[in-house]
Amino acid sequence: MSVFGYVSPEQAQKDKADFARKGIARGRSLVGMSFMGGVLLCAENKSRNLHKLGEIYDHIAFAGVGKYNEFDQLRQAGIRSADLKGYSYSREDVDARSLANGYAQLIGQVFTHEMKPLEVEILVAEVGAEQADDQLFHILYDGTVVDEGGTSVLGGDADALAERLSSTYDPAADLQGALATAVAALGGPDRTLGAADLEIALLERSTRRRCFRRIRDQEPDRPSGPAGPGRPRARTRHRPVDPEVAPAWPAAATTTGGLGVSMSILRPALRVSAALVLVATITACGEATRTPHRPTRPPRLPPDPPPRRRRRRPLRRPRPRPGLR
């Protein structure tokens, strides 16, 4: 009979970490950075339906690498937690730090107690009123939280990618410059990434309540217009009518055929006839729905008599018998 061998806690943790790192390395990397206009998230993703980047709350975004089904469940859990906190207290009470702590506790619990760890790394980003208030929290596969400065890199080739990004990163760049820096860091010296290979999202530093938007156009370096790259202008359902082209109402329609009677004379009579028809219709409906007799009510039974109280007889003392003393 085989006996299960002993595995030290250090060896078990090391095996779990290697397993999680291998699963994350099979995916593609993403970059998050803070710039003058907000927080930019750029991921290498060819799918247009399975998103690595998403919105959690008004000014908070989510990004994940690794197994899609695992980090998408984490994204949905974060949305529920943020909505519940914002509804219970206030929308200003929802911040990225509390969400990152919740994610760290959940991922660390799974890594410590479960047989298989989560093969994910996630990024929780929050845009502030000033660039110094931007927050980027990187949560690793074992629940470790890293407070990144201005840039954050997730994925298997994170070290080389972080080197390329730090050498060209400019905090004072605009959207086009930040996007060019992120694309160059993701592609590297050997590859050139196009718009079809990228998924780009942005947390705009604006006064609007919802700051998250996607850049869906095929031109990643296109500046946002009045409608925004991710928000196409709404199409009008009906074509506006030009009063000069619209047909005029014929003047002959104000008379009844060849009789020459003006509609101003017939209009009161038509109103009275319409009212009479309405009254007749309501009366007919009432006659049709009226029942021939009223339903009989069940006979009322007399109420039950109150319970009779039993009178207690007084105790009688035995009479003394005559002759006995």
C-alpha positions as CSV (number, residue, x, y, z in Angstrom):
1,M,0.0,0.0,0.0
2,S,1.4,3.4,-1.0
3,V,1.7,6.0,1.6
4,F,1.4,9.7,0.8
5,G,4.8,11.4,1.2
6,Y,5.5,14.4,3.3
7,V,5.9,17.7,1.5
8,S,7.3,20.7,3.5
9,P,5.3,23.9,3.4
10,E,8.2,25.7,1.7
11,Q,8.2,23.2,-1.1
12,A,4.4,23.3,-1.5
13,Q,4.5,27.1,-1.7
14,K,7.3,27.0,-4.2
15,D,5.5,24.5,-6.4
16,K,2.3,26.6,-6.4
17,A,4.3,29.7,-7.3
18,D,6.0,28.0,-10.2
19,F,2.7,26.6,-11.4
20,A,1.0,30.0,-11.3
21,R,4.0,31.8,-13.0
22,K,4.0,29.3,-15.9
23,G,0.2,29.8,-16.4
24,I,0.6,33.6,-16.4
25,A,3.6,33.5,-18.8
26,R,1.5,31.8,-21.4
27,G,-0.6,34.9,-21.7
28,R,0.2,38.3,-23.3
29,S,1.3,41.3,-21.3
30,L,-0.3,44.6,-20.6
31,V,0.9,48.1,-19.6
32,G,-0.7,50.7,-17.3
33,M,0.7,54.2,-17.0
34,S,-0.2,57.6,-15.6
35,F,0.1,60.6,-17.9
36,M,-1.2,64.2,-18.0
37,G,-4.7,63.3,-19.3
38,G,-5.4,60.4,-16.9
39,V,-4.4,56.7,-16.7
40,L,-3.8,54.7,-19.9
41,L,-4.2,50.9,-20.0
42,C,-2.9,49.1,-23.1
43,A,-3.0,45.3,-23.6
44,E,-2.0,43.0,-26.4
45,N,-5.3,41.3,-27.2
46,K,-6.6,40.3,-30.7
47,S,-10.1,39.4,-29.4
48,R,-12.8,42.0,-29.7
49,N,-15.2,40.2,-27.4
50,L,-13.0,38.9,-24.5
51,H,-11.7,42.0,-22.8
52,K,-8.7,42.1,-20.5
53,L,-9.6,45.7,-19.5
54,G,-12.8,46.8,-17.8
55,E,-14.5,49.3,-15.7
56,I,-15.2,48.6,-12.0
57,Y,-16.6,52.0,-10.9
58,D,-16.8,55.6,-11.9
59,H,-13.0,56.4,-11.7
60,I,-11.6,52.8,-11.2
61,A,-10.5,50.4,-13.9
62,F,-9.5,46.7,-13.9
63,A,-6.9,44.9,-15.9
64,G,-6.0,41.2,-15.8
65,V,-3.6,38.7,-17.4
66,G,-3.6,34.9,-17.2
67,K,-6.6,32.7,-17.3
68,Y,-9.5,34.7,-18.6
69,N,-12.3,32.8,-16.7
70,E,-10.5,33.4,-13.4
71,F,-9.7,37.1,-13.7
72,D,-13.1,37.8,-15.2
73,Q,-14.8,36.3,-12.1
74,L,-12.6,38.6,-10.0
75,R,-13.7,41.6,-12.1
76,Q,-17.3,40.8,-11.5
77,A,-16.8,40.3,-7.8
78,G,-15.1,43.7,-7.7
79,I,-18.0,45.4,-9.5
80,R,-20.5,43.9,-7.0
81,S,-18.4,45.0,-4.0
82,A,-18.0,48.5,-5.3
83,D,-21.7,48.9,-6.2
84,L,-22.7,47.7,-2.8
85,K,-20.3,50.0,-0.9
86,G,-21.3,53.0,-3.1
87,Y,-25.0,52.3,-2.6
88,S,-24.7,51.7,1.2
89,Y,-22.4,54.7,2.0
90,S,-21.4,57.2,-0.8
91,R,-19.8,57.0,-4.2
92,E,-16.8,58.9,-2.9
93,D,-16.1,56.1,-0.4
94,V,-15.3,53.6,-3.2
95,D,-11.5,53.7,-3.8
96,A,-8.9,51.5,-5.4
97,R,-7.0,50.8,-2.2
98,S,-9.9,49.0,-0.5
99,L,-10.6,47.0,-3.7
100,A,-7.0,46.0,-4.0
101,N,-7.0,44.8,-0.3
102,G,-10.1,42.7,-1.0
103,Y,-8.5,41.2,-4.1
104,A,-5.3,40.4,-2.2
105,Q,-7.1,38.7,0.6
106,L,-9.1,36.5,-1.8
107,I,-6.2,35.6,-4.0
108,G,-3.9,34.9,-1.0
109,Q,-6.5,32.7,0.7
110,V,-6.8,30.6,-2.5
111,F,-3.0,30.4,-2.8
112,T,-2.6,29.3,0.8
113,H,-5.4,26.8,1.3
114,E,-6.4,25.5,-2.1
115,M,-4.5,22.8,-4.1
116,K,-4.5,24.9,-7.3
117,P,-3.7,28.7,-7.1
118,L,-5.2,31.3,-9.4
119,E,-3.2,31.8,-12.5
120,V,-3.8,35.5,-12.7
121,E,-2.2,38.9,-12.0
122,I,-4.5,41.9,-11.9
123,L,-4.1,45.7,-11.9
124,V,-6.5,48.1,-10.1
125,A,-6.1,51.6,-11.4
126,E,-7.7,54.8,-10.1
127,V,-7.5,58.3,-11.6
128,G,-7.3,61.3,-9.4
129,A,-8.0,65.0,-9.7
130,E,-4.2,65.5,-10.1
131,Q,-1.6,63.3,-11.6
132,A,0.0,62.9,-8.2
133,D,-3.3,61.3,-6.9
134,D,-3.3,58.5,-9.5
135,Q,-3.1,55.0,-8.0
136,L,-1.9,51.7,-9.6
137,F,-2.1,48.6,-7.5
138,H,-0.6,45.4,-8.9
139,I,-1.8,42.2,-7.2
140,L,0.3,39.1,-7.8
141,Y,-0.8,35.5,-7.9
142,D,0.0,34.9,-4.2
143,G,-2.0,37.9,-2.9
144,T,1.0,40.3,-2.7
145,V,0.0,44.0,-3.3
146,V,2.5,46.3,-5.0
147,D,1.8,50.0,-5.1
148,E,3.3,51.0,-8.4
149,G,4.6,54.5,-9.1
150,G,3.7,55.8,-12.5
151,T,3.8,52.6,-14.6
152,S,2.9,49.0,-14.1
153,V,3.6,45.9,-16.2
154,L,1.8,42.6,-16.0
155,G,2.5,39.4,-17.8
156,G,5.2,36.8,-18.4
157,D,7.9,39.0,-20.0
158,A,7.4,41.7,-17.3
159,D,11.1,42.4,-16.5
160,A,12.2,43.1,-20.1
161,L,9.0,45.1,-20.8
162,A,9.5,47.2,-17.6
163,E,13.0,48.0,-18.7
164,R,11.9,49.2,-22.1
165,L,9.0,51.2,-20.6
166,S,11.1,52.9,-17.9
167,S,13.6,54.1,-20.5
168,T,11.0,56.0,-22.6
169,Y,8.3,56.9,-20.0
170,D,7.5,60.6,-19.7
171,P,5.0,61.6,-17.1
172,A,4.3,64.9,-18.9
173,A,3.3,63.2,-22.2
174,D,-0.1,63.6,-23.8
175,L,-2.4,60.8,-24.9
176,Q,-0.6,60.3,-28.2
177,G,2.9,60.2,-26.6
178,A,1.8,57.8,-23.8
179,L,0.1,55.5,-26.3
180,A,3.2,55.4,-28.5
181,T,5.4,54.6,-25.5
182,A,3.1,51.8,-24.4
183,V,2.8,50.3,-27.9
184,A,6.6,50.4,-28.4
185,A,7.2,48.8,-25.0
186,L,4.7,46.0,-25.8
187,G,6.1,45.3,-29.3
188,G,9.8,45.5,-28.5
189,P,12.5,45.9,-31.0
190,D,11.5,42.9,-33.1
191,R,7.7,43.4,-33.5
192,T,5.4,46.1,-34.7
193,L,1.9,46.0,-33.2
194,G,-1.1,47.4,-35.1
195,A,-4.5,48.6,-34.0
196,A,-6.0,45.1,-34.5
197,D,-3.5,43.6,-32.0
198,L,-4.3,46.0,-29.2
199,E,-7.0,46.7,-26.6
200,I,-6.8,50.2,-25.3
201,A,-8.8,51.8,-22.4
202,L,-8.5,55.2,-20.7
203,L,-9.4,56.7,-17.4
204,E,-9.9,60.4,-18.4
205,R,-9.0,63.1,-15.9
206,S,-12.2,65.1,-16.3
207,T,-15.1,66.4,-14.2
208,R,-17.5,63.7,-15.5
209,R,-18.7,61.0,-13.1
210,R,-17.7,58.1,-15.3
211,C,-14.1,58.4,-16.5
212,F,-13.6,55.0,-18.2
213,R,-13.9,54.7,-22.0
214,R,-12.5,52.4,-24.6
215,I,-10.6,53.4,-27.7
216,R,-12.3,51.2,-30.3
217,D,-11.2,52.9,-33.5
218,Q,-8.6,51.4,-35.8
219,E,-6.3,54.4,-35.2
220,P,-4.8,54.1,-31.8
221,D,-3.0,57.5,-32.0
222,R,-6.1,59.4,-33.0
223,P,-7.0,62.2,-30.6
224,S,-10.4,62.1,-29.0
225,G,-12.9,64.3,-30.7
226,P,-16.1,65.8,-29.3
227,A,-17.8,62.4,-29.4
228,G,-14.7,60.5,-28.2
229,P,-13.1,57.5,-30.0
230,G,-15.1,55.0,-28.0
231,R,-18.4,56.9,-28.2
232,P,-19.6,57.3,-31.8
233,R,-22.1,59.9,-32.5
234,A,-25.7,58.8,-32.2
235,R,-27.4,58.3,-35.6
236,T,-30.7,60.0,-36.1
237,R,-33.5,57.5,-36.7
238,H,-35.5,59.9,-38.8
239,R,-34.2,62.3,-41.4
240,P,-35.0,65.9,-40.5
241,V,-37.6,67.5,-42.6
242,D,-36.7,70.7,-44.5
243,P,-39.6,73.1,-44.4
244,E,-38.8,74.3,-47.9
245,V,-38.9,70.8,-49.4
246,A,-41.7,69.4,-47.3
247,P,-45.0,69.3,-49.2
248,A,-47.5,72.0,-48.2
249,W,-51.0,71.0,-46.9
250,P,-53.5,71.5,-49.8
251,A,-55.9,74.4,-49.4
252,A,-58.8,72.3,-50.8
253,A,-58.6,70.0,-47.7
254,T,-60.4,72.7,-45.6
255,T,-63.6,72.1,-47.5
256,T,-65.8,69.0,-47.8
257,G,-65.5,68.0,-51.4
258,G,-67.6,70.0,-53.9
259,L,-70.2,71.1,-51.4
260,G,-68.2,74.1,-50.4
261,V,-69.1,73.8,-46.7
262,S,-66.4,75.1,-44.4
263,M,-64.9,72.8,-41.8
264,S,-65.3,75.6,-39.2
265,I,-69.1,75.1,-39.4
266,L,-69.0,71.3,-39.3
267,R,-66.4,71.0,-36.5
268,P,-68.9,71.5,-33.6
269,A,-71.4,69.1,-35.0
270,L,-68.6,66.4,-35.4
271,R,-67.6,66.9,-31.8
272,V,-71.2,66.5,-30.6
273,S,-71.7,63.3,-32.7
274,A,-68.4,61.9,-31.4
275,A,-69.4,62.5,-27.8
276,L,-72.8,60.8,-28.4
277,V,-71.1,57.8,-30.0
278,L,-68.8,57.5,-27.0
279,V,-71.7,57.7,-24.5
280,A,-73.6,55.1,-26.4
281,T,-70.6,52.8,-26.5
282,I,-70.1,53.1,-22.7
283,T,-73.8,52.4,-22.1
284,A,-73.8,49.3,-24.3
285,C,-70.7,48.0,-22.5
286,G,-72.3,48.5,-19.2
287,E,-75.5,46.7,-20.2
288,A,-73.5,43.8,-21.5
289,T,-71.4,43.4,-18.4
290,R,-74.3,43.9,-15.9
291,T,-75.4,40.8,-14.1
292,P,-79.2,39.9,-14.1
293,H,-79.3,39.4,-10.3
294,R,-77.1,40.0,-7.4
295,P,-75.2,37.0,-6.0
296,T,-76.9,35.6,-2.9
297,R,-74.9,35.8,0.2
298,P,-74.6,32.8,2.5
299,P,-76.9,33.0,5.5
300,R,-75.4,34.3,8.6
301,L,-75.2,31.8,11.4
302,P,-76.0,32.9,14.9
303,P,-73.0,33.5,17.1
304,D,-72.0,30.8,19.4
305,P,-73.3,31.2,23.0
306,P,-70.8,32.2,25.5
307,P,-69.5,29.4,27.6
308,R,-71.5,28.8,30.8
309,R,-69.6,29.3,34.0
310,R,-69.8,26.5,36.4
311,R,-71.0,27.5,39.8
312,R,-69.0,26.1,42.6
313,R,-71.1,24.7,45.4
314,P,-70.2,25.7,48.9
315,L,-68.8,23.0,51.1
316,R,-71.3,21.6,53.6
317,R,-70.3,20.8,57.0
318,P,-71.6,17.5,58.3
319,R,-74.5,17.9,60.7
320,P,-74.0,16.3,64.1
321,R,-76.1,13.3,64.6
322,P,-78.5,13.4,67.5
323,G,-77.4,11.5,70.5
324,L,-73.8,11.6,69.6
325,R,-71.6,14.1,71.3
